[in-house]
């Protein structure tokens, strides 16, 4: 249960710089280390590799609110949040702080389940240079697997530090990380997972307040991977 006084935590999470920056970890994890970050949520420039799926195919492979069921609804960003700096795990922190590179194709979806969360987001990304994607993914996978502590800092707010514990969410070659921390006495628990499905990288993040159970996080990840897996076979 969420402690008294924190029932509206997720209602305002997009206006809280630390959490807003933290939730941006999904897009950065899925794209930053492989060198193709979209400037805004949605679809970026299409990849030219004929073996890579189209943006429309990738969009159709994302989870929807209907897939997740009530009480999940699409989450929208209000913008205007302060920049967040990540420290702790290297090279993962460096990937999150300085994403850059050529464009590819990236689609994403994000959902909340009410004022108290949880929050779930998914990214699917590819690029025309599949060799670069494979190399970048290996760097990303290793960075996620080796992470043991991440700290998020935004101007005007207290730092939020998570202890990282490696987990096994996906298939062989995937990587997942459990994150546990507290902010103003409130337990925050999260999960980050990445998996390469043929020509596509799946990025997944799940955060919840006041609970440390991984059951739903794993279940929704399994659902996301199952829906995206046909992209690996064309």
C-alpha positions in Angstrom: 0.0 0.0 0.0 1.1 3.6 -0.7 1.7 5.6 2.5 -0.8 8.3 3.5 -0.1 11.5 1.6 1.3 9.8 -1.4 -1.9 8.6 -3.0 -1.5 11.1 -5.9 2.1 10.3 -6.6 1.6 9.1 -10.1 -1.0 11.8 -10.9 1.8 14.3 -10.9 4.8 12.2 -11.8 5.3 13.9 -15.1 5.7 17.2 -13.2 8.2 15.7 -10.8 11.7 16.2 -12.4 13.3 13.1 -10.9 10.6 10.7 -11.8 10.1 12.3 -15.2 13.7 11.8 -16.0 13.7 8.3 -14.6 10.8 7.3 -16.8 12.7 8.6 -19.8 15.1 5.7 -19.2 13.1 3.5 -21.5 13.7 5.4 -24.7 17.3 6.0 -23.8 17.9 2.3 -23.0 16.3 1.1 -26.1 17.9 3.6 -28.5 20.7 5.6 -26.9 23.5 3.0 -26.9 22.6 1.8 -30.4 22.8 5.3 -31.9 19.3 6.2 -33.0 17.3 8.3 -30.6 14.0 9.9 -31.6 13.7 13.5 -30.5 10.1 12.9 -29.3 7.8 10.0 -28.4 6.3 8.3 -31.5 7.9 7.3 -34.8 11.2 8.6 -36.1 12.6 8.5 -39.6 12.1 5.0 -41.2 15.0 2.6 -41.7 16.0 1.7 -45.2 17.0 -1.9 -44.6 14.5 -4.1 -46.5 15.0 -6.7 -43.8 13.9 -4.4 -41.0 10.2 -4.0 -40.2 8.3 -0.8 -41.1 7.2 1.7 -38.6 3.6 0.6 -39.1 4.5 -3.0 -38.4 6.4 -2.0 -35.3 3.6 0.2 -34.1 1.1 -2.7 -34.4 3.5 -4.9 -32.3 3.4 -2.6 -29.3 1.2 -3.3 -26.3 -2.1 -1.4 -26.2 -4.4 -0.5 -23.3 -6.7 -3.2 -24.5 -4.0 -5.8 -24.3 -3.2 -4.8 -20.7 -6.8 -4.4 -19.6 -8.3 -2.1 -16.9 -7.2 0.0 -15.2 -4.3 0.8 -17.6 -4.8 3.9 -19.9 -2.3 5.6 -22.2 0.0 8.0 -20.5 0.8 11.4 -22.0 3.7 13.7 -21.2 3.0 17.3 -20.0 6.6 18.3 -20.8 8.4 21.1 -19.1 10.5 19.0 -16.7 14.0 19.8 -15.7 17.0 17.8 -17.1 17.9 14.8 -15.1 21.5 13.5 -14.7 22.2 9.8 -14.1 25.2 8.6 -12.2 26.4 5.3 -10.7 26.6 2.5 -13.3 29.0 3.0 -16.1 28.7 2.7 -19.0 25.0 2.7 -18.6 24.9 6.1 -17.0 26.9 7.5 -19.9 24.4 6.1 -22.4 21.5 7.7 -20.5 23.2 11.1 -20.2 24.4 11.5 -23.7 22.2 9.7 -26.3 23.1 10.7 -29.9 23.6 9.2 -33.3 22.0 8.6 -36.7 18.2 8.1 -37.0 16.4 4.8 -37.3 12.9 3.7 -36.6 11.5 3.9 -33.1 8.0 3.5 -31.7 6.9 3.6 -28.1 3.8 3.3 -25.9 3.4 4.3 -22.2 0.6 3.5 -19.8 -0.5 4.3 -16.2 -2.9 2.4 -14.0 -4.4 5.2 -12.0 -3.1 7.8 -9.5 -1.0 5.2 -7.7 0.4 3.6 -10.8 2.0 1.3 -11.8 3.6 2.9 -14.9 4.6 0.8 -17.9 6.3 1.7 -21.1 7.6 -0.1 -24.1 9.9 0.8 -27.0 10.6 -1.1 -30.2 13.6 0.2 -32.3 15.5 -0.8 -35.4 18.1 0.8 -37.7 19.2 0.3 -41.3 22.6 -0.8 -40.2 21.9 -4.1 -38.6 25.6 -4.8 -37.8 25.7 -1.6 -35.8 22.4 -2.5 -34.1 23.8 -5.9 -33.0 27.0 -4.4 -31.7 25.2 -1.6 -29.9 22.8 -4.1 -28.4 25.6 -6.2 -26.9 27.0 -3.1 -25.3 23.6 -2.2 -23.9 22.9 -5.7 -22.7 26.2 -5.8 -20.8 25.6 -2.4 -19.3 22.2 -3.4 -18.0 23.4 -6.7 -16.6 26.3 -5.1 -14.8 24.5 -2.3 -13.2 24.3 -2.3 -9.4 23.3 1.3 -8.5 21.8 4.2 -10.4 21.2 7.7 -9.0 18.9 10.3 -10.7 19.4 14.0 -9.9 17.3 17.0 -11.0 17.7 20.6 -10.1 15.6 21.5 -7.0 14.9 18.0 -5.9 16.5 15.4 -3.7 18.5 12.6 -5.5 16.8 9.3 -6.0 19.1 6.3 -5.8 18.2 2.7 -6.8 20.0 -0.5 -5.9 20.2 -2.7 -9.0 19.8 -6.5 -9.1 20.1 -8.5 -12.3 17.0 -10.6 -13.2 16.1 -13.1 -15.9 13.0 -11.7 -17.8 13.4 -12.7 -21.5 15.1 -15.3 -23.6 18.8 -16.0 -24.1 20.8 -12.9 -24.8 18.3 -10.6 -23.0 19.1 -8.5 -19.9 16.8 -7.3 -17.1 17.4 -5.2 -14.0 15.4 -4.8 -10.8 15.6 -1.3 -9.2 14.8 -0.6 -5.6 14.8 2.7 -3.9 12.9 5.1 -1.6 12.0 8.8 -2.0 10.7 10.7 1.0 10.0 7.4 2.8 8.1 5.9 -0.1 9.2 2.6 -1.7 9.7 2.8 -5.4 10.4 -0.4 -7.3 11.2 -0.7 -11.0 12.2 -3.1 -13.7 14.1 -2.4 -16.9 14.5 -5.1 -19.6 16.0 -5.2 -23.1 15.9 -8.0 -25.6 17.0 -8.3 -29.3 14.3 -9.9 -31.4 15.9 -10.4 -34.8 16.2 -6.9 -36.4 14.4 -5.2 -33.5 15.3 -4.2 -30.0 12.6 -4.4 -27.3 13.0 -2.0 -24.4 10.6 -2.3 -21.4 10.2 -0.4 -18.1 7.8 -0.9 -15.3 7.7 1.2 -12.1 5.4 0.9 -9.1 5.1 2.6 -5.7 4.6 0.9 -2.4 5.2 -2.7 -3.7 8.2 -4.9 -4.3 6.5 -7.7 -6.2 7.9 -8.6 -9.6 4.9 -10.7 -10.6 3.1 -8.2 -12.8 6.2 -6.7 -14.2 7.3 -10.1 -15.5 3.8 -11.0 -16.8 3.5 -7.8 -18.8 7.0 -8.2 -20.2 6.2 -11.7 -21.3 3.1 -10.3 -23.0 5.1 -7.5 -24.7 7.8 -9.9 -26.0 5.2 -12.4 -27.3 3.5 -9.6 -29.3 6.7 -8.3 -30.7 8.4 -11.6 -31.5 6.8 -12.1 -34.9 8.9 -9.1 -36.1 11.9 -11.3 -35.8 10.6 -13.7 -38.5 9.1 -11.1 -40.8 
